[in-house]
Amino acid sequence: MTVLARTVGSQSNRRDSAVQRRACYDSNWVMTQTSIQENLLRIQERMEAAAQRAGRRSEEITLIGVSKTHPASAIREAYEAGVRHFGENRVQEWEGKHAGTEGLAATWHLIGHLQSNKAARAARLFHAVDSVDDFALAQKLDRARGEAGIIGKLRVLIEVRLAAEETKSGAEVEALPGLVEKISGLERLELAGLMCIPPFLEEAEKVRPYFRRLRELRDKLVAKLGVALPALSMGMSHDFEVAIEEGATEVRVGTALFGARA
């Protein structure tokens, strides 16, 4: 499978360039169904190869199409190509375009940092909030679900701050045990696992320690607290294969699926 992936990627530089061009939006912000299908097939091949290297099944891994900055029409085309999970970064952006996705039986994730003053809106708009980083925010989400009368729990992940960069959000490692216990006690939230956004490094292999660290943290929490934390959301377009090798159950892929903005 790995050889196939390399062969497909190296048959012709001109063909690759053509695919990349087709993977961009035209002047009307419309992306062809063919290009999304092609990109999805290439991603699935990479996911399958990475899973095999790790002794896993690719069916264990959920692909989240990161649709931030892309229009509703692109989301619809990705859905028709087979994508069922989508990730947005900002509440206000999703408010402006979610009407264009009406009727799609998809799962909508908030993957960007959530400000507490937007928690109530997020609780109503998304099926999952994958970037909870403190208990006060979790409480607001829990309360908002109750006030809105929404049946069913809101799935949440704790975003963990593994890098020392000041721009990175997320809960500190030392706070995780207490945070997991508190959030697990909220009636309307389902704490499913952990998420991280490591530093962007050109060489994907250099990101591996961050992914491994998140998995080890999860395993320690499960052993110490006796809670189920099956989800590990980590890995993006340039490094999701390494994340899969380190145990990711969800990968967040944007550019490799939708292409870059023209």
Backbone as CSV, one residue per row, in Angstrom:
resi,resn,N_x,N_y,N_z,CA_x,CA_y,CA_z,C_x,C_y,C_z
1,MET,0.836,-1.207,0.000,0.000,0.000,0.000,0.865,1.249,0.000
2,THR,1.977,1.209,0.760,2.870,2.364,0.791,3.504,2.590,-0.567
3,VAL,3.910,1.487,-1.234,4.520,1.599,-2.558,3.534,2.197,-3.532
4,LEU,2.273,1.758,-3.458,1.251,2.303,-4.334,1.113,3.801,-4.138
5,ALA,1.094,4.234,-2.884,0.941,5.661,-2.610,2.088,6.454,-3.206
6,ARG,3.323,5.909,-3.094,4.462,6.622,-3.654,4.388,6.637,-5.173
7,THR,3.933,5.525,-5.751,3.872,5.449,-7.204,2.847,6.417,-7.746
8,VAL,1.677,6.443,-7.109,0.638,7.358,-7.564,1.115,8.792,-7.476
9,GLY,1.865,9.104,-6.425,2.302,10.474,-6.211,3.452,10.888,-7.097
10,SER,4.119,9.912,-7.781,5.318,10.275,-8.525,5.230,9.951,-10.006
11,GLN,4.083,9.500,-10.493,3.978,9.127,-11.896,4.276,10.294,-12.816
12,SER,3.821,11.457,-12.430,4.027,12.611,-13.301,3.874,13.888,-12.516
13,ASN,4.913,14.712,-12.547,4.815,15.999,-11.846,3.714,16.849,-12.444
14,ARG,3.567,16.711,-13.764,2.542,17.518,-14.406,1.158,17.066,-13.991
15,ARG,0.954,15.752,-13.823,-0.354,15.286,-13.386,-0.657,15.749,-11.981
16,ASP,0.362,15.695,-11.087,0.175,16.179,-9.723,-0.190,17.649,-9.715
17,SER,0.492,18.413,-10.557,0.202,19.844,-10.612,-1.228,20.087,-11.075
18,ALA,-1.663,19.251,-12.039,-3.030,19.407,-12.531,-4.037,19.107,-11.442
19,VAL,-3.765,18.060,-10.655,-4.669,17.715,-9.557,-4.722,18.841,-8.549
20,GLN,-3.554,19.410,-8.237,-3.514,20.506,-7.281,-4.306,21.695,-7.789
21,ARG,-4.194,21.958,-9.104,-4.958,23.082,-9.640,-6.448,22.804,-9.556
22,ARG,-6.836,21.555,-9.854,-8.248,21.219,-9.800,-8.757,21.228,-8.372
23,ALA,-7.835,21.085,-7.411,-8.248,21.066,-6.003,-8.430,22.458,-5.439
24,CYS,-8.352,23.476,-6.271,-8.585,24.846,-5.826,-9.944,25.315,-6.321
25,TYR,-10.438,26.331,-5.668,-11.714,26.881,-6.095,-11.517,27.738,-7.329
26,ASP,-12.560,27.797,-8.179,-12.513,28.706,-9.305,-12.941,30.089,-8.824
27,SER,-13.088,31.017,-9.744,-13.378,32.399,-9.369,-14.736,32.535,-8.694
28,ASN,-15.605,31.540,-8.847,-16.918,31.576,-8.208,-16.964,30.758,-6.937
29,TRP,-15.795,30.358,-6.449,-15.706,29.562,-5.217,-16.450,28.232,-5.355
30,VAL,-16.386,27.624,-6.522,-16.997,26.322,-6.733,-15.892,25.307,-6.966
31,MET,-15.952,24.198,-6.271,-14.950,23.158,-6.419,-15.595,21.978,-7.118
32,THR,-14.925,21.402,-8.112,-15.543,20.321,-8.848,-15.633,19.071,-7.999
33,GLN,-16.709,18.306,-8.216,-16.907,17.065,-7.486,-15.759,16.108,-7.753
34,THR,-15.258,16.082,-8.980,-14.177,15.165,-9.337,-12.949,15.422,-8.488
35,SER,-12.565,16.675,-8.302,-11.346,16.966,-7.559,-11.471,16.568,-6.094
36,ILE,-12.623,16.782,-5.493,-12.809,16.377,-4.106,-12.770,14.859,-4.005
37,GLN,-13.377,14.180,-4.938,-13.342,12.723,-4.939,-11.911,12.217,-5.075
38,GLU,-11.155,12.836,-5.969,-9.750,12.443,-6.149,-8.962,12.666,-4.866
39,ASN,-9.130,13.825,-4.278,-8.415,14.127,-3.040,-8.799,13.167,-1.927
40,LEU,-10.082,12.860,-1.821,-10.546,11.945,-0.785,-9.943,10.551,-0.980
41,LEU,-9.885,10.094,-2.209,-9.293,8.777,-2.472,-7.822,8.742,-2.067
42,ARG,-7.103,9.820,-2.368,-5.689,9.882,-1.997,-5.529,9.888,-0.468
43,ILE,-6.392,10.632,0.226,-6.347,10.662,1.688,-6.656,9.280,2.254
44,GLN,-7.663,8.626,1.706,-8.028,7.295,2.188,-6.896,6.288,1.984
45,GLU,-6.182,6.411,0.865,-5.031,5.541,0.629,-3.958,5.776,1.691
46,ARG,-3.714,7.049,1.987,-2.702,7.382,3.003,-3.135,6.897,4.389
47,MET,-4.414,7.037,4.698,-4.920,6.568,5.991,-4.792,5.055,6.098
48,GLU,-5.132,4.351,5.023,-5.045,2.901,5.020,-3.609,2.435,5.217
49,ALA,-2.678,3.070,4.513,-1.269,2.684,4.627,-0.741,2.937,6.038
50,ALA,-1.088,4.087,6.613,-0.622,4.405,7.965,-1.216,3.441,8.982
51,ALA,-2.484,3.109,8.819,-3.126,2.164,9.736,-2.468,0.798,9.662
52,GLN,-2.153,0.364,8.469,-1.496,-0.935,8.301,-0.128,-0.946,8.972
53,ARG,0.610,0.138,8.835,1.935,0.197,9.473,1.820,0.093,10.992
54,ALA,0.718,0.583,11.538,0.519,0.568,12.990,-0.231,-0.675,13.462
55,GLY,-0.551,-1.587,12.535,-1.306,-2.771,12.915,-2.739,-2.463,13.286
56,ARG,-3.297,-1.439,12.652,-4.666,-1.022,12.947,-5.533,-1.161,11.703
57,ARG,-6.835,-0.970,11.875,-7.770,-0.944,10.762,-8.165,0.501,10.483
58,SER,-8.169,0.880,9.223,-8.501,2.266,8.884,-9.931,2.615,9.281
59,GLU,-10.790,1.603,9.412,-12.183,1.851,9.816,-12.270,2.408,11.234
60,GLU,-11.190,2.274,12.005,-11.175,2.783,13.378,-10.973,4.299,13.428
61,ILE,-10.639,4.894,12.282,-10.213,6.289,12.249,-11.224,7.140,11.493
62,THR,-11.668,8.215,12.114,-12.644,9.116,11.506,-11.934,10.284,10.835
63,LEU,-12.296,10.533,9.598,-11.793,11.693,8.869,-12.735,12.864,9.091
64,ILE,-12.206,13.940,9.648,-12.981,15.180,9.815,-12.503,16.163,8.749
65,GLY,-13.391,16.510,7.841,-13.053,17.486,6.809,-13.113,18.889,7.390
66,VAL,-11.977,19.557,7.414,-11.915,20.899,8.005,-12.397,21.901,6.960
67,SER,-13.608,22.367,7.162,-14.287,23.184,6.151,-14.209,24.677,6.439
68,LYS,-13.413,25.078,7.415,-13.284,26.511,7.719,-12.813,27.257,6.474
69,THR,-13.362,28.404,6.260,-13.105,29.310,5.126,-13.651,28.786,3.800
70,HIS,-14.199,27.592,3.767,-14.762,27.046,2.531,-16.281,27.195,2.551
71,PRO,-16.888,27.433,1.404,-18.330,27.687,1.356,-19.159,26.426,1.539
72,ALA,-20.446,26.635,1.773,-21.358,25.514,1.969,-21.404,24.609,0.751
73,SER,-21.238,25.168,-0.431,-21.264,24.343,-1.643,-20.131,23.320,-1.639
74,ALA,-18.967,23.704,-1.118,-17.853,22.759,-1.042,-18.137,21.658,-0.027
75,ILE,-18.787,22.029,1.080,-19.152,21.028,2.083,-20.118,20.021,1.478
76,ARG,-21.077,20.517,0.718,-22.031,19.613,0.072,-21.325,18.652,-0.884
77,GLU,-20.374,19.144,-1.620,-19.667,18.283,-2.572,-18.815,17.253,-1.847
78,ALA,-18.209,17.660,-0.740,-17.438,16.707,0.054,-18.354,15.643,0.649
79,TYR,-19.539,16.054,1.068,-20.516,15.112,1.608,-20.912,14.098,0.532
80,GLU,-21.170,14.578,-0.656,-21.547,13.687,-1.754,-20.412,12.734,-2.103
81,ALA,-19.174,13.168,-1.862,-18.021,12.300,-2.122,-17.844,11.253,-1.035
82,GLY,-18.509,11.441,0.125,-18.440,10.426,1.173,-18.017,10.906,2.542
83,VAL,-17.654,12.171,2.694,-17.242,12.702,4.000,-18.491,12.931,4.859
84,ARG,-18.416,12.520,6.128,-19.575,12.645,7.006,-19.318,13.486,8.258
85,HIS,-18.071,13.840,8.513,-17.734,14.680,9.658,-17.022,15.932,9.150
86,PHE,-17.421,17.092,9.691,-16.833,18.355,9.256,-16.462,19.195,10.478
87,GLY,-15.363,19.925,10.351,-14.878,20.752,11.440,-14.826,22.216,11.066
88,GLU,-15.346,23.058,11.940,-15.318,24.504,11.752,-14.527,25.155,12.880
89,ASN,-13.909,26.287,12.591,-13.073,26.967,13.581,-13.803,28.036,14.370
90,ARG,-14.785,28.672,13.741,-15.421,29.826,14.368,-16.936,29.693,14.369
91,VAL,-17.520,30.029,15.488,-18.974,29.960,15.619,-19.647,30.879,14.611
92,GLN,-19.156,32.107,14.505,-19.830,33.071,13.646,-19.748,32.689,12.170
93,GLU,-18.650,32.072,11.755,-18.550,31.638,10.361,-19.568,30.536,10.074
94,TRP,-19.704,29.599,11.007,-20.655,28.507,10.808,-22.092,29.023,10.827
95,GLU,-22.367,30.021,11.649,-23.705,30.613,11.660,-24.062,31.175,10.290
96,GLY,-23.057,31.687,9.594,-23.311,32.322,8.311,-23.489,31.362,7.154
97,LYS,-23.103,30.117,7.328,-23.188,29.209,6.179,-23.887,27.883,6.452
98,HIS,-24.274,27.620,7.699,-24.838,26.299,7.973,-26.189,26.099,7.303
99,ALA,-26.900,27.186,7.007,-28.177,27.035,6.303,-27.983,26.395,4.936
100,GLY,-26.823,26.612,4.337,-26.534,26.040,3.027,-26.238,24.553,3.067
101,THR,-26.168,23.983,4.271,-25.914,22.547,4.397,-27.142,21.813,4.929
102,GLU,-28.270,22.492,4.946,-29.494,21.899,5.483,-29.813,20.598,4.756
103,GLY,-30.195,19.597,5.517,-30.541,18.316,4.936,-29.425,17.303,4.914
104,LEU,-28.203,17.728,5.200,-27.075,16.796,5.207,-27.023,16.079,6.557
105,ALA,-26.948,14.770,6.524,-26.880,13.978,7.761,-25.433,13.848,8.195
106,ALA,-24.829,14.984,8.492,-23.418,15.030,8.860,-23.268,15.358,10.336
107,THR,-22.073,15.140,10.862,-21.726,15.512,12.232,-20.854,16.755,12.170
108,TRP,-21.257,17.780,12.901,-20.580,19.077,12.847,-19.753,19.276,14.114
109,HIS,-18.453,19.471,13.926,-17.518,19.648,15.032,-17.039,21.094,15.084
110,LEU,-16.966,21.659,16.276,-16.228,22.905,16.477,-14.833,22.511,16.909
111,ILE,-13.828,22.860,16.111,-12.459,22.443,16.411,-11.563,23.609,16.799
112,GLY,-12.053,24.837,16.635,-11.267,26.007,16.997,-11.511,26.431,18.428
113,HIS,-10.678,27.337,18.909,-10.809,27.843,20.272,-12.171,28.502,20.457
114,LEU,-12.848,28.155,21.534,-14.184,28.688,21.807,-14.134,29.700,22.930
115,GLN,-14.546,30.927,22.629,-14.649,31.962,23.659,-15.896,31.699,24.492
116,SER,-15.793,31.963,25.778,-16.900,31.637,26.682,-18.184,32.369,26.325
117,ASN,-18.071,33.568,25.758,-19.284,34.320,25.422,-20.003,33.767,24.192
118,LYS,-19.405,32.777,23.533,-20.045,32.137,22.378,-20.448,30.699,22.698
119,ALA,-20.304,30.300,23.955,-20.576,28.910,24.337,-22.030,28.520,24.089
120,ALA,-22.956,29.398,24.418,-24.372,29.073,24.255,-24.716,28.839,22.791
121,ARG,-24.159,29.658,21.916,-24.426,29.480,20.486,-23.806,28.190,19.980
122,ALA,-22.595,27.890,20.434,-21.918,26.659,20.003,-22.685,25.422,20.454
123,ALA,-23.231,25.469,21.650,-23.960,24.320,22.188,-25.179,23.978,21.346
124,ARG,-25.749,24.974,20.685,-26.932,24.748,19.848,-26.566,24.370,18.419
125,LEU,-25.406,24.833,17.941,-25.061,24.690,16.528,-24.284,23.421,16.198
126,PHE,-23.553,22.869,17.156,-22.636,21.763,16.867,-23.043,20.480,17.587
127,HIS,-22.643,19.358,16.983,-22.814,18.055,17.630,-21.666,17.752,18.576
128,ALA,-20.520,18.398,18.341,-19.329,18.137,19.148,-18.502,19.406,19.267
129,VAL,-17.978,19.642,20.461,-17.029,20.736,20.684,-15.721,20.073,21.095
130,ASP,-14.737,20.141,20.215,-13.505,19.377,20.393,-12.371,20.199,20.994
131,SER,-12.699,21.355,21.575,-11.649,22.266,22.044,-11.956,22.847,23.421
132,VAL,-12.570,22.068,24.291,-12.841,22.537,25.659,-11.530,22.556,26.435
133,ASP,-11.240,23.670,27.101,-9.958,23.758,27.799,-10.074,24.201,29.258
134,ASP,-11.284,24.414,29.756,-11.437,24.676,31.189,-12.846,24.317,31.632
135,PHE,-13.008,24.183,32.937,-14.286,23.709,33.473,-15.386,24.754,33.335
136,ALA,-15.052,26.022,33.461,-16.060,27.074,33.331,-16.715,27.026,31.953
137,LEU,-15.917,26.784,30.925,-16.461,26.681,29.571,-17.364,25.454,29.453
138,ALA,-16.928,24.346,30.018,-17.742,23.131,29.989,-19.074,23.357,30.688
139,GLN,-19.054,24.052,31.817,-20.295,24.342,32.537,-21.251,25.179,31.690
140,LYS,-20.715,26.155,30.965,-21.562,26.996,30.119,-22.187,26.180,28.997
141,LEU,-21.418,25.268,28.418,-21.964,24.404,27.375,-23.070,23.513,27.938
142,ASP,-22.824,22.963,29.106,-23.793,22.085,29.753,-25.086,22.839,30.050
143,ARG,-24.949,24.036,30.611,-26.114,24.846,30.962,-26.891,25.264,29.704
144,ALA,-26.161,25.621,28.654,-26.814,26.058,27.417,-27.616,24.940,26.775
145,ARG,-27.116,23.712,26.840,-27.872,22.583,26.282,-29.186,22.396,27.033
146,GLY,-29.111,22.562,28.350,-30.328,22.424,29.130,-31.330,23.517,28.845
147,GLU,-30.856,24.749,28.752,-31.751,25.879,28.501,-32.392,25.795,27.122
148,ALA,-31.652,25.211,26.168,-32.186,25.086,24.812,-33.110,23.887,24.670
149,GLY,-33.164,23.035,25.685,-34.030,21.868,25.640,-33.595,20.825,24.625
150,ILE,-32.304,20.772,24.355,-31.783,19.813,23.368,-31.665,18.436,24.001
151,ILE,-32.249,17.452,23.334,-32.185,16.077,23.829,-30.867,15.446,23.398
152,GLY,-30.242,14.717,24.289,-28.976,14.076,23.971,-27.800,14.905,24.451
153,LYS,-26.706,14.230,24.710,-25.533,14.901,25.236,-24.671,15.506,24.121
154,LEU,-23.990,16.573,24.456,-23.032,17.199,23.554,-21.679,16.536,23.768
155,ARG,-21.128,15.980,22.714,-19.816,15.367,22.835,-18.749,16.442,22.943
156,VAL,-17.825,16.265,23.856,-16.722,17.218,23.985,-15.399,16.478,24.108
157,LEU,-14.352,17.147,23.673,-12.982,16.706,23.882,-12.258,17.794,24.661
158,ILE,-11.290,17.398,25.455,-10.434,18.371,26.138,-9.231,18.648,25.248
159,GLU,-9.036,19.922,24.909,-7.838,20.299,24.166,-6.687,20.441,25.158
160,VAL,-5.596,19.761,24.878,-4.441,19.742,25.775,-3.316,20.591,25.185
161,ARG,-2.757,21.429,26.005,-1.653,22.298,25.571,-0.334,21.559,25.785
162,LEU,0.246,21.081,24.697,1.484,20.315,24.782,2.706,21.127,24.375
163,ALA,2.491,22.270,23.736,3.598,23.110,23.305,3.684,24.341,24.187
164,ALA,4.880,24.888,24.286,5.098,26.047,25.155,4.745,27.363,24.480
165,GLU,4.313,27.315,23.224,3.996,28.541,22.498,2.872,29.309,23.193
166,GLU,3.062,30.603,23.329,2.062,31.433,24.002,0.751,31.489,23.233
167,THR,0.828,31.287,21.903,-0.372,31.375,21.086,-1.237,30.121,21.179
168,LYS,-0.704,29.062,21.740,-1.459,27.817,21.821,-2.441,27.851,22.990
169,SER,-3.660,27.409,22.721,-4.646,27.275,23.782,-4.657,25.834,24.248
170,GLY,-5.450,25.568,25.271,-5.548,24.205,25.758,-5.305,24.127,27.256
171,ALA,-5.788,23.037,27.842,-5.603,22.810,29.273,-4.177,22.365,29.558
172,GLU,-3.654,22.799,30.692,-2.320,22.362,31.095,-2.369,20.889,31.504
173,VAL,-1.273,20.200,31.246,-1.203,18.766,31.530,-1.507,18.473,32.998
174,GLU,-0.978,19.312,33.888,-1.147,19.084,35.326,-2.614,19.185,35.765
175,ALA,-3.409,19.908,35.009,-4.808,20.108,35.381,-5.730,19.016,34.848
176,LEU,-5.214,18.123,34.032,-6.075,17.164,33.348,-6.872,16.238,34.278
177,PRO,-6.251,15.607,35.280,-7.045,14.685,36.111,-8.277,15.342,36.734
178,GLY,-8.082,16.517,37.325,-9.210,17.208,37.934,-10.237,17.644,36.914
179,LEU,-9.774,18.094,35.757,-10.683,18.558,34.713,-11.514,17.405,34.153
180,VAL,-10.873,16.276,33.952,-11.593,15.099,33.451,-12.685,14.686,34.432
181,GLU,-12.362,14.664,35.705,-13.346,14.259,36.713,-14.532,15.225,36.755
182,LYS,-14.241,16.513,36.706,-15.314,17.508,36.786,-16.219,17.465,35.562
183,ILE,-15.621,17.427,34.378,-16.436,17.419,33.154,-17.238,16.135,33.051
184,SER,-16.666,15.026,33.496,-17.373,13.745,33.451,-18.647,13.775,34.293
185,GLY,-18.695,14.677,35.244,-19.864,14.768,36.117,-20.972,15.655,35.589
186,LEU,-20.763,16.311,34.464,-21.784,17.195,33.903,-22.835,16.378,33.155
187,GLU,-24.075,16.677,33.432,-25.194,15.848,32.974,-25.382,15.834,31.470
188,ARG,-25.129,16.960,30.813,-25.481,17.076,29.394,-24.276,17.013,28.457
189,LEU,-23.108,16.710,29.000,-21.901,16.574,28.176,-21.405,15.138,28.214
190,GLU,-20.858,14.709,27.098,-20.208,13.404,27.010,-18.728,13.638,26.730
191,LEU,-17.893,13.441,27.726,-16.456,13.610,27.537,-15.913,12.360,26.856
192,ALA,-15.438,12.523,25.615,-15.041,11.364,24.807,-13.538,11.169,24.714
193,GLY,-12.727,12.214,25.011,-11.294,12.035,24.876,-10.534,13.344,24.854
194,LEU,-9.389,13.316,24.164,-8.464,14.447,24.158,-8.153,14.894,22.726
195,MET,-7.758,16.149,22.614,-7.356,16.720,21.333,-6.108,17.563,21.538
196,CYS,-5.257,17.646,20.511,-4.108,18.553,20.598,-3.810,19.157,19.238
197,ILE,-3.223,20.339,19.277,-2.711,21.009,18.080,-1.236,21.293,18.331
198,PRO,-0.343,20.439,17.846,1.085,20.640,18.097,1.637,21.784,17.246
199,PRO,2.865,22.188,17.483,3.470,23.212,16.635,3.525,22.741,15.187
200,PHE,3.427,23.673,14.250,3.548,23.289,12.846,5.018,23.098,12.526
201,LEU,5.384,21.892,12.129,6.746,21.571,11.760,6.724,20.938,10.375
202,GLU,7.603,21.401,9.495,7.601,20.908,8.118,7.792,19.403,8.052
203,GLU,8.683,18.869,8.872,8.926,17.437,8.888,7.944,16.781,9.853
204,ALA,7.048,15.991,9.289,5.998,15.382,10.105,6.571,14.515,11.216
205,GLU,7.696,13.910,10.956,8.288,13.009,11.953,8.638,13.753,13.241
206,LYS,8.921,15.037,13.134,9.274,15.825,14.311,8.052,16.123,15.193
207,VAL,6.859,15.890,14.653,5.648,16.107,15.427,5.273,14.856,16.230
208,ARG,5.872,13.742,15.877,5.523,12.468,16.513,5.545,12.520,18.043
209,PRO,6.554,13.124,18.679,6.571,13.139,20.151,5.321,13.768,20.773
210,TYR,4.737,14.752,20.105,3.526,15.395,20.638,2.335,14.434,20.574
211,PHE,2.215,13.737,19.461,1.126,12.772,19.323,1.286,11.627,20.328
212,ARG,2.506,11.169,20.469,2.763,10.077,21.416,2.453,10.521,22.839
213,ARG,2.810,11.753,23.147,2.562,12.296,24.478,1.068,12.340,24.775
214,LEU,0.258,12.753,23.802,-1.189,12.819,24.032,-1.751,11.427,24.302
215,ARG,-1.307,10.446,23.522,-1.781,9.077,23.753,-1.375,8.577,25.131
216,GLU,-0.156,8.854,25.540,0.304,8.404,26.852,-0.473,9.084,27.969
217,LEU,-0.767,10.376,27.792,-1.566,11.088,28.788,-2.953,10.470,28.910
218,ARG,-3.567,10.172,27.764,-4.884,9.540,27.774,-4.842,8.210,28.509
219,ASP,-3.836,7.398,28.196,-3.737,6.074,28.815,-3.576,6.177,30.334
220,LYS,-2.808,7.159,30.786,-2.617,7.342,32.227,-3.897,7.790,32.908
221,LEU,-4.646,8.668,32.248,-5.917,9.135,32.809,-6.915,7.995,32.935
222,VAL,-6.971,7.157,31.912,-7.889,6.018,31.935,-7.527,5.073,33.074
223,ALA,-6.231,4.810,33.218,-5.780,3.891,34.269,-6.011,4.473,35.669
224,LYS,-5.787,5.782,35.807,-5.885,6.414,37.121,-7.325,6.657,37.546
225,LEU,-8.159,7.091,36.597,-9.511,7.528,36.946,-10.588,6.499,36.609
226,GLY,-10.231,5.517,35.815,-11.210,4.506,35.444,-12.305,5.022,34.536
227,VAL,-11.979,6.005,33.719,-12.955,6.574,32.786,-12.643,6.096,31.372
228,ALA,-13.632,6.135,30.506,-13.431,5.782,29.106,-13.146,7.051,28.307
229,LEU,-12.012,7.086,27.648,-11.631,8.233,26.810,-11.159,7.703,25.459
230,PRO,-12.071,7.195,24.662,-11.674,6.502,23.434,-11.140,7.397,22.318
231,ALA,-11.492,8.674,22.339,-11.158,9.544,21.211,-9.833,10.272,21.398
232,LEU,-9.017,10.219,20.362,-7.786,11.010,20.283,-7.823,11.762,18.956
233,SER,-8.073,13.061,19.015,-8.142,13.883,17.813,-6.806,14.584,17.621
234,MET,-6.067,14.140,16.620,-4.734,14.721,16.369,-4.319,14.379,14.958
235,GLY,-3.577,15.314,14.360,-3.106,15.114,12.998,-3.896,15.936,11.999
236,MET,-3.151,16.634,11.099,-3.773,17.438,10.055,-3.199,17.032,8.700
237,SER,-3.433,17.829,7.673,-3.120,17.419,6.303,-1.690,16.918,6.125
238,HIS,-0.724,17.566,6.747,0.677,17.231,6.485,1.245,16.184,7.430
239,ASP,0.530,15.857,8.518,1.117,14.935,9.491,0.146,13.884,10.017
240,PHE,-1.021,13.719,9.378,-2.017,12.799,9.951,-1.563,11.347,9.904
241,GLU,-0.669,11.004,8.981,-0.194,9.622,8.934,0.598,9.271,10.189
242,VAL,1.440,10.190,10.631,2.189,9.970,11.869,1.234,9.889,13.052
243,ALA,0.207,10.744,13.042,-0.778,10.722,14.125,-1.494,9.374,14.183
244,ILE,-1.841,8.832,13.037,-2.491,7.522,12.998,-1.567,6.454,13.554
245,GLU,-0.300,6.516,13.196,0.667,5.547,13.716,0.785,5.630,15.236
246,GLU,0.498,6.819,15.790,0.595,7.011,17.239,-0.744,6.866,17.958
247,GLY,-1.792,6.461,17.226,-3.043,6.142,17.899,-4.209,7.062,17.662
248,ALA,-4.101,8.006,16.749,-5.226,8.918,16.486,-6.468,8.133,16.098
249,THR,-7.605,8.533,16.639,-8.888,7.962,16.215,-9.647,8.941,15.322
250,GLU,-9.202,10.199,15.301,-9.793,11.217,14.446,-8.679,12.091,13.886
251,VAL,-8.715,12.361,12.590,-7.743,13.266,11.980,-8.505,14.400,11.318
252,ARG,-7.945,15.603,11.397,-8.616,16.804,10.910,-7.899,17.277,9.647
253,VAL,-8.537,17.096,8.491,-7.879,17.329,7.208,-8.628,18.394,6.412
254,GLY,-7.926,19.472,6.088,-8.549,20.556,5.329,-7.972,20.715,3.947
255,THR,-6.742,21.216,3.857,-6.129,21.526,2.566,-6.035,20.293,1.673
256,ALA,-5.661,19.153,2.215,-5.516,17.951,1.400,-6.844,17.487,0.819
257,LEU,-7.942,17.891,1.437,-9.262,17.505,0.953,-9.880,18.566,0.065
258,PHE,-9.948,19.799,0.555,-10.628,20.867,-0.155,-9.712,21.652,-1.091
259,GLY,-8.400,21.553,-0.880,-7.469,22.362,-1.637,-7.282,23.727,-0.997
260,ALA,-6.311,24.454,-1.519,-6.053,25.806,-1.002,-6.975,26.794,-1.693
261,ARG,-7.217,27.896,-1.012,-8.031,28.941,-1.637,-7.292,29.523,-2.825
262,ALA,-7.994,29.729,-3.905,-7.365,30.293,-5.112,-7.007,31.746,-4.905
